[in-house]
Amino acid sequence: MSHTTPPPQSTYFDILRFFAGVVISLVAFLATSAIAQTEKTNYTWNGGGNAETPGAWDELGNWTTTATVAPTGTNEEITIGSGYVTKSESVTLENSILNISGGVLKLNNGLNVSFTNNGPLSSSSVNLTNGGILDISSKACIIAGNSVFTIDGGTIKSDPNMWGGVNIHSSSAQNEQGKIGSLLELKSGTIDAPYLSIGQGGAGDGVATFNMTGGNLVIYQTFHAGDWRNGTANIYGGVLEVNELAIAREGWYNGTLNINGSKAIINTNTLTAATNGNLNFIAGEFNADGNMFSTITVRNTANILGAFSVSMSNSAYNGVTYLTGDLTQTLISATNTLTYTPKSEICTLLDGWTLELNESDNKLVLTFDESQFAFADVTSGSGFALGNLGTEGWVTLNGKKDATVDLSMAYSGVEDVEDFVMWLQESIGNDVTVRGSEDVITFENLVLDGEGKGYLNFGLSAYTDGNVSFVDGSNHVPEPASWALLILGATALVFTRRKR
C-alpha cells in the first residue's frame, strides 16, 4: 500500500507568494492601463446653450465621468460638434487637439496653442471643419506656436472694429515627427480677422508657414508674411482681400510670399516688400484666360524693395494648348504708384518672354515676343505653320476676326500616327478636332479672337524622347510660280470645256 508524502510547509508559502504576485501584477497592469487611458483626455460638446460651466463637459472613453474643470490644459482632445461654447478666460492648449466641427467657440480673451515635445500627441492642433466657427470678436487673439492650425470648411470670425487677430509663431522646436515650426492651413472656409501675422513671435531661426489652397482670407488691417520672426506664406488658390500686404518687417527676420500658379485672386490696398522680404512668382499651367500667374492687384501703392523672382520652370511646354487674347502676364498692377527697386532679381523664363516694368500703367508684366516663333496665315480659312518649330514652341495664327480656321503642321519622327493623334487630341481637348496623315497634323475648328489672332502652344517632350518634332511646312505650300501654273492650267481647262 502506497501513500503520498505531504509537501513541506515552505512549498505552500511559495505557491501563495506566486499567486499573490500574479494578483499584484494584474492590479498594477489595470492601474497602468487606466493611467494610459487618461493620458489624453477626450471631451465633447454636442448640446445647445453655453458650455462654459465645467460640469457641462462629459469625458469620453471607457472611463466616463463628469469633468471637474472646463477643458483647457494639457494632453486633451476637445471636440465641439454643435451648440455654443463661450470661454471668458484665456484658453491654453498644450500638447492638445481642438476640433470645432459644426459648433461655435467664442473667445472673450485668447487662445494659445503650443507643443512642448513631451506629450502623447505628435503635435498640438486646431481643426475648423463642417461649418465650425471660432469667434474672436471680443479682442481675442489666437497664438499658435509649434502647432498645426487647419481650416477646411470652418470660419474664424471677428469684429473689424476690435483689435484681435491670428499670430502664427515661428519655432525651432521639433515634434516627434521631426517637423519644425508652426503651420496654418486654409483649404476652404474663411479667415475673417483684423490682422494675420505669420512669424510675429517665436524663437531661434524656426519658420512659421501659411499655406492657402482655397477659401477666403479677409484682413482689415495687415497681413504680415514674416514679421518679428521668420514667416513664409504660400498662396496656391482662393480669394485674398487685404488692407495691407506686408512682406517682412524692415530690419527684422526674413519674410517670404510665394504666389504659385494662376488660381488665386489677390486684392490689397497697399503692397510692401521690405529689403529683407522675398516676393516670388511661380508659374503654373495656362488657365482658360491664358494666364500662368496670379496677379496682385493693388488699389493704392506698391513698393518692392526686397528680393524678387519669377520662374516658368514649372510650366515647361507639355502637350498642346490653344489660346486667344493678349498673352501678356501681369504680375503686379497698382492703381497709383508702383515702385520697383528690388534688392535682387532672378528671372527663370522660357524663350520669348521678358520681364518689364510698365511705369505709365504701374504694372510689372511678362511680355511675349511672337516674332521669335512660327506663324501661319489662315486668312483663307486654313494654313500651314511656317518658321521656327521643333519639339516645343508657339505658332501665331493670323486671319479674319472671330473666324473658325484649320491649322496644319508638318512633323517628323512619328512611328504610330494614330497614337500621336490620340495623344494630341487628349491634350488639346474636344473643342478642337485633331486629324493626321503620313506627315501632317491638322488642328480643326480653331476660333480666332476679335483681332483675328490665335496662339498654339506645343511641347512634345512628354510624348517622345526627342525624336518627334514639328517642322517648317514650306514644302507643303506651293511656290508663287506653282500657283501661277495651277491657275493657268485651271483657266485653260475651263476655256477648253466652254469651247467644246
Disulfide bonds with the S-S distance in Angstrom:
none
